[in-house]
């Protein structure tokens, strides 16, 4: 069981809230990429890409490594485990509530049909 604090979940969901950052994560899921590659892929200035990368790094979703003149970005694959576990728990709660509602509505319908 992965347990994350509220602050960690807030950072992960905050990072995922932006479509550019989600696209960066999707790109990194295919291969490690340099910052300059991301600049060319997203048509965003280097400082803009760096700001997005800083947010992703603080959320623990990526790691940057300098090799020579280049700075490579790598996805941390299990970085979404806490968010996924949280979503599963919320999904389970709501599924239970919807099952109770479904049962209640079924009972009401049965009553109406008997009348």
TIRO-996018 format. One line per 8 residues: number of its first residue (from 1); for each residue z, y, x negated of C-alpha. Coordinates in nm, 3 decimals. Layout:
<rs>
NUM	Z/Y/X  ...
</rs>
This chain:
<rs>
1	0.000/0.000/0.000  -0.102/0.337/-0.141  0.141/0.617/-0.065  0.035/0.976/-0.115  0.231/1.291/-0.056  0.120/1.547/0.196  0.012/1.775/-0.088  -0.212/1.506/-0.235
9	-0.368/1.434/0.105  -0.417/1.806/0.164  -0.601/1.838/-0.168  -0.824/1.538/-0.091  -0.910/1.649/0.262  -0.951/2.009/0.143  -1.198/1.891/-0.120  -1.386/1.682/0.137
17	-1.404/1.975/0.380  -1.688/2.135/0.186  -2.041/1.990/0.220  -2.134/2.081/-0.139  -1.836/1.892/-0.275  -1.920/1.590/-0.055  -2.276/1.601/-0.192  -2.143/1.621/-0.548
25	-1.927/1.313/-0.483  -2.226/1.128/-0.340  -2.429/1.216/-0.650  -2.148/1.099/-0.877  -2.122/0.773/-0.684  -2.465/0.686/-0.824  -2.407/0.781/-1.189  -2.212/1.007/-1.422
33	-2.381/1.346/-1.437  -2.350/1.652/-1.659  -2.242/1.986/-1.519  -2.586/2.127/-1.605  -2.750/1.846/-1.405  -2.536/1.940/-1.106  -2.637/2.305/-1.146  -3.004/2.207/-1.126
41	-2.954/1.958/-0.843  -2.764/2.197/-0.618  -2.923/2.527/-0.709  -2.580/2.680/-0.752  -2.468/2.889/-1.048  -2.272/2.717/-1.323  -1.952/2.909/-1.235  -2.000/2.803/-0.872
49	-2.039/2.436/-0.964  -1.738/2.465/-1.197  -1.523/2.597/-0.909  -1.624/2.298/-0.694  -1.554/2.060/-0.983  -1.212/2.215/-1.041  -1.119/2.148/-0.678  -1.246/1.789/-0.699
57	-1.058/1.737/-1.026  -0.731/1.877/-0.886  -0.771/1.640/-0.591  -0.798/1.352/-0.839  -1.147/1.262/-0.725  -1.338/1.323/-1.049  -1.279/1.329/-1.421  -1.466/1.542/-1.673
65	-1.531/1.432/-2.029  -1.687/1.630/-2.309  -1.941/1.449/-2.525  -2.099/1.671/-2.785  -2.230/1.984/-2.613  -2.227/1.822/-2.271  -1.953/1.786/-2.016  -1.997/1.474/-1.803
73	-1.845/1.426/-1.459  -1.733/1.084/-1.338  -1.620/0.978/-0.992  -1.279/0.813/-0.967  -1.362/0.533/-0.720  -1.015/0.468/-0.579  -0.937/0.836/-0.527  -0.995/0.806/-0.152
81	-0.757/0.512/-0.103  -0.470/0.729/0.021  -0.691/0.923/0.262  -0.846/0.600/0.386  -0.505/0.442/0.440  -0.388/0.752/0.626  -0.699/0.748/0.849  -0.647/0.376/0.919
89	-0.288/0.439/1.027  -0.395/0.722/1.258  -0.679/0.507/1.394  -0.432/0.225/1.462  -0.198/0.459/1.647  -0.475/0.598/1.865  -0.621/0.252/1.928  -0.282/0.140/2.062
97	-0.261/0.449/2.283  -0.612/0.395/2.415  -0.535/0.028/2.487  -0.233/0.134/2.695  -0.448/0.389/2.880  -0.719/0.129/2.940  -0.462/-0.111/3.085  -0.319/0.162/3.308
105	-0.662/0.261/3.439  -0.746/-0.105/3.501  -0.426/-0.142/3.706  -0.516/0.169/3.908  -0.864/0.036/3.974  -0.723/-0.300/4.086  -0.487/-0.120/4.327  -0.773/0.083/4.475
113	-0.988/-0.226/4.523  -0.703/-0.404/4.707  -0.652/-0.113/4.947
</rs>
